[in-house]
Amino acid sequence: MATLLIHATHGSEDPERATLAFIVGNIAASAEQETVVLLTIEGVRLATRGYADTIHKEGFQPLAEVIASFVANGGQIWVCGTCARPRSISEADLIDGARIVSAAQAVELLTSGAASLSF
């Protein structure tokens, strides 16, 4: 199976989109599909410690729980370095399972055949 790359651009300003990216990612990861959630723009904040703790869209599981499940199921969280830098986010700020990556890494994953989905 190909890798699945899920692109998430939203944080607390759009709890539904922020949560849906990880719900879909968690379904794929729990099915043993290699899955990466790529966080860009305001989405990079989702990978910082404590940020997702208060995000809860009515009708959905709390986002922090969905993210924890995603990581426990083997999902990877990639944080756009170009987006993290102006927000003063460094590796030291990230939750377990998250890491800062370059645009080149995302392009490499896509050109190697990863399917993609955006929220």
ChimeraX commands (.cxc) that place a marker at each C-alpha (Angstrom):
marker #1 position 0.00,0.00,0.00 radius 0.5
marker #1 position 1.08,3.56,-0.64 radius 0.5
marker #1 position 1.65,6.03,2.13 radius 0.5
marker #1 position -1.18,8.43,2.93 radius 0.5
marker #1 position -0.25,12.09,3.43 radius 0.5
marker #1 position -2.96,14.16,5.11 radius 0.5
marker #1 position -2.41,17.90,4.92 radius 0.5
marker #1 position -3.88,19.91,7.81 radius 0.5
marker #1 position -3.81,23.71,7.70 radius 0.5
marker #1 position -6.12,24.64,10.58 radius 0.5
marker #1 position -5.80,24.93,14.34 radius 0.5
marker #1 position -8.21,26.18,16.99 radius 0.5
marker #1 position -9.81,28.64,14.54 radius 0.5
marker #1 position -11.48,25.67,12.80 radius 0.5
marker #1 position -11.82,22.75,15.25 radius 0.5
marker #1 position -13.77,20.62,12.78 radius 0.5
marker #1 position -11.09,20.65,10.08 radius 0.5
marker #1 position -8.32,20.25,12.63 radius 0.5
marker #1 position -10.02,17.19,14.12 radius 0.5
marker #1 position -11.09,15.59,10.83 radius 0.5
marker #1 position -7.50,15.42,9.60 radius 0.5
marker #1 position -6.56,13.29,12.60 radius 0.5
marker #1 position -9.75,11.20,12.54 radius 0.5
marker #1 position -9.05,10.16,8.95 radius 0.5
marker #1 position -5.38,9.70,9.78 radius 0.5
marker #1 position -6.21,7.55,12.79 radius 0.5
marker #1 position -8.51,5.31,10.76 radius 0.5
marker #1 position -5.73,4.76,8.23 radius 0.5
marker #1 position -3.03,4.25,10.87 radius 0.5
marker #1 position -5.18,1.80,12.84 radius 0.5
marker #1 position -5.59,-0.18,9.59 radius 0.5
marker #1 position -1.77,-0.41,9.48 radius 0.5
marker #1 position -1.56,2.04,6.58 radius 0.5
marker #1 position 1.57,4.20,6.71 radius 0.5
marker #1 position 0.12,7.63,7.49 radius 0.5
marker #1 position 1.61,11.10,7.86 radius 0.5
marker #1 position -0.31,14.19,8.94 radius 0.5
marker #1 position 1.53,17.20,7.53 radius 0.5
marker #1 position 0.77,20.36,9.51 radius 0.5
marker #1 position 1.17,23.73,7.80 radius 0.5
marker #1 position 0.06,27.33,8.35 radius 0.5
marker #1 position -1.95,27.52,11.65 radius 0.5
marker #1 position -2.08,23.72,11.76 radius 0.5
marker #1 position 1.51,23.62,13.04 radius 0.5
marker #1 position 0.25,24.73,16.44 radius 0.5
marker #1 position -1.58,21.38,16.81 radius 0.5
marker #1 position 1.78,19.69,17.36 radius 0.5
marker #1 position 2.78,21.87,20.29 radius 0.5
marker #1 position 2.39,20.61,23.83 radius 0.5
marker #1 position -0.95,21.58,25.39 radius 0.5
marker #1 position -2.38,23.38,22.34 radius 0.5
marker #1 position -4.89,20.69,21.31 radius 0.5
marker #1 position -6.04,20.03,24.88 radius 0.5
marker #1 position -8.93,22.50,24.69 radius 0.5
marker #1 position -10.00,21.84,21.09 radius 0.5
marker #1 position -13.22,19.89,20.97 radius 0.5
marker #1 position -15.74,20.15,18.13 radius 0.5
marker #1 position -19.21,19.11,19.26 radius 0.5
marker #1 position -20.00,15.64,17.97 radius 0.5
marker #1 position -16.34,14.60,17.77 radius 0.5
marker #1 position -13.94,13.02,20.23 radius 0.5
marker #1 position -11.65,15.67,21.84 radius 0.5
marker #1 position -8.77,16.45,19.48 radius 0.5
marker #1 position -6.01,15.69,21.99 radius 0.5
marker #1 position -7.41,12.16,22.36 radius 0.5
marker #1 position -7.60,11.65,18.59 radius 0.5
marker #1 position -4.00,12.84,18.16 radius 0.5
marker #1 position -2.78,10.54,20.95 radius 0.5
marker #1 position -4.56,7.59,19.36 radius 0.5
marker #1 position -3.13,8.46,15.95 radius 0.5
marker #1 position 0.43,8.46,17.31 radius 0.5
marker #1 position -0.19,5.26,19.33 radius 0.5
marker #1 position -1.36,3.57,16.13 radius 0.5
marker #1 position 1.91,4.45,14.38 radius 0.5
marker #1 position 0.92,7.69,12.67 radius 0.5
marker #1 position 3.56,10.32,12.06 radius 0.5
marker #1 position 3.09,14.06,12.57 radius 0.5
marker #1 position 5.20,16.30,10.35 radius 0.5
marker #1 position 5.42,20.00,11.14 radius 0.5
marker #1 position 6.33,22.36,8.31 radius 0.5
marker #1 position 9.60,24.03,9.31 radius 0.5
marker #1 position 8.90,27.08,7.16 radius 0.5
marker #1 position 5.56,27.57,8.97 radius 0.5
marker #1 position 6.93,26.77,12.44 radius 0.5
marker #1 position 9.78,29.28,12.28 radius 0.5
marker #1 position 7.70,32.53,12.24 radius 0.5
marker #1 position 5.53,31.10,15.03 radius 0.5
marker #1 position 8.65,30.46,17.16 radius 0.5
marker #1 position 7.95,26.72,17.28 radius 0.5
marker #1 position 10.97,24.46,17.72 radius 0.5
marker #1 position 11.48,20.72,18.22 radius 0.5
marker #1 position 11.51,21.35,21.99 radius 0.5
marker #1 position 7.89,22.57,21.81 radius 0.5
marker #1 position 6.50,19.48,20.07 radius 0.5
marker #1 position 4.39,16.62,21.36 radius 0.5
marker #1 position 5.61,13.03,21.16 radius 0.5
marker #1 position 5.30,11.69,17.62 radius 0.5
marker #1 position 5.81,15.08,15.96 radius 0.5
marker #1 position 8.88,16.41,14.18 radius 0.5
marker #1 position 9.80,19.41,12.09 radius 0.5
marker #1 position 10.39,18.65,8.41 radius 0.5
marker #1 position 11.31,20.56,5.28 radius 0.5
marker #1 position 9.20,21.07,2.19 radius 0.5
marker #1 position 11.64,18.77,0.40 radius 0.5
marker #1 position 10.61,15.86,2.63 radius 0.5
marker #1 position 6.93,16.38,1.83 radius 0.5
marker #1 position 7.68,16.63,-1.90 radius 0.5
marker #1 position 9.79,13.47,-1.73 radius 0.5
marker #1 position 6.95,11.57,-0.06 radius 0.5
marker #1 position 4.45,12.73,-2.67 radius 0.5
marker #1 position 6.71,11.99,-5.64 radius 0.5
marker #1 position 7.34,8.51,-4.26 radius 0.5
marker #1 position 3.65,7.76,-4.68 radius 0.5
marker #1 position 1.93,8.89,-1.49 radius 0.5
marker #1 position -1.78,9.56,-1.81 radius 0.5
marker #1 position -2.83,12.91,-0.38 radius 0.5
marker #1 position -5.86,14.49,1.21 radius 0.5
marker #1 position -6.22,18.03,2.56 radius 0.5
marker #1 position -8.26,19.64,5.33 radius 0.5
marker link #1:1,2 radius 0.2
marker link #1:2,3 radius 0.2
marker link #1:3,4 radius 0.2
marker link #1:4,5 radius 0.2
marker link #1:5,6 radius 0.2
marker link #1:6,7 radius 0.2
marker link #1:7,8 radius 0.2
marker link #1:8,9 radius 0.2
marker link #1:9,10 radius 0.2
marker link #1:10,11 radius 0.2
marker link #1:11,12 radius 0.2
marker link #1:12,13 radius 0.2
marker link #1:13,14 radius 0.2
marker link #1:14,15 radius 0.2
marker link #1:15,16 radius 0.2
marker link #1:16,17 radius 0.2
marker link #1:17,18 radius 0.2
marker link #1:18,19 radius 0.2
marker link #1:19,20 radius 0.2
marker link #1:20,21 radius 0.2
marker link #1:21,22 radius 0.2
marker link #1:22,23 radius 0.2
marker link #1:23,24 radius 0.2
marker link #1:24,25 radius 0.2
marker link #1:25,26 radius 0.2
marker link #1:26,27 radius 0.2
marker link #1:27,28 radius 0.2
marker link #1:28,29 radius 0.2
marker link #1:29,30 radius 0.2
marker link #1:30,31 radius 0.2
marker link #1:31,32 radius 0.2
marker link #1:32,33 radius 0.2
marker link #1:33,34 radius 0.2
marker link #1:34,35 radius 0.2
marker link #1:35,36 radius 0.2
marker link #1:36,37 radius 0.2
marker link #1:37,38 radius 0.2
marker link #1:38,39 radius 0.2
marker link #1:39,40 radius 0.2
marker link #1:40,41 radius 0.2
marker link #1:41,42 radius 0.2
marker link #1:42,43 radius 0.2
marker link #1:43,44 radius 0.2
marker link #1:44,45 radius 0.2
marker link #1:45,46 radius 0.2
marker link #1:46,47 radius 0.2
marker link #1:47,48 radius 0.2
marker link #1:48,49 radius 0.2
marker link #1:49,50 radius 0.2
marker link #1:50,51 radius 0.2
marker link #1:51,52 radius 0.2
marker link #1:52,53 radius 0.2
marker link #1:53,54 radius 0.2
marker link #1:54,55 radius 0.2
marker link #1:55,56 radius 0.2
marker link #1:56,57 radius 0.2
marker link #1:57,58 radius 0.2
marker link #1:58,59 radius 0.2
marker link #1:59,60 radius 0.2
marker link #1:60,61 radius 0.2
marker link #1:61,62 radius 0.2
marker link #1:62,63 radius 0.2
marker link #1:63,64 radius 0.2
marker link #1:64,65 radius 0.2
marker link #1:65,66 radius 0.2
marker link #1:66,67 radius 0.2
marker link #1:67,68 radius 0.2
marker link #1:68,69 radius 0.2
marker link #1:69,70 radius 0.2
marker link #1:70,71 radius 0.2
marker link #1:71,72 radius 0.2
marker link #1:72,73 radius 0.2
marker link #1:73,74 radius 0.2
marker link #1:74,75 radius 0.2
marker link #1:75,76 radius 0.2
marker link #1:76,77 radius 0.2
marker link #1:77,78 radius 0.2
marker link #1:78,79 radius 0.2
marker link #1:79,80 radius 0.2
marker link #1:80,81 radius 0.2
marker link #1:81,82 radius 0.2
marker link #1:82,83 radius 0.2
marker link #1:83,84 radius 0.2
marker link #1:84,85 radius 0.2
marker link #1:85,86 radius 0.2
marker link #1:86,87 radius 0.2
marker link #1:87,88 radius 0.2
marker link #1:88,89 radius 0.2
marker link #1:89,90 radius 0.2
marker link #1:90,91 radius 0.2
marker link #1:91,92 radius 0.2
marker link #1:92,93 radius 0.2
marker link #1:93,94 radius 0.2
marker link #1:94,95 radius 0.2
marker link #1:95,96 radius 0.2
marker link #1:96,97 radius 0.2
marker link #1:97,98 radius 0.2
marker link #1:98,99 radius 0.2
marker link #1:99,100 radius 0.2
marker link #1:100,101 radius 0.2
marker link #1:101,102 radius 0.2
marker link #1:102,103 radius 0.2
marker link #1:103,104 radius 0.2
marker link #1:104,105 radius 0.2
marker link #1:105,106 radius 0.2
marker link #1:106,107 radius 0.2
marker link #1:107,108 radius 0.2
marker link #1:108,109 radius 0.2
marker link #1:109,110 radius 0.2
marker link #1:110,111 radius 0.2
marker link #1:111,112 radius 0.2
marker link #1:112,113 radius 0.2
marker link #1:113,114 radius 0.2
marker link #1:114,115 radius 0.2
marker link #1:115,116 radius 0.2
marker link #1:116,117 radius 0.2
marker link #1:117,118 radius 0.2
marker link #1:118,119 radius 0.2
view
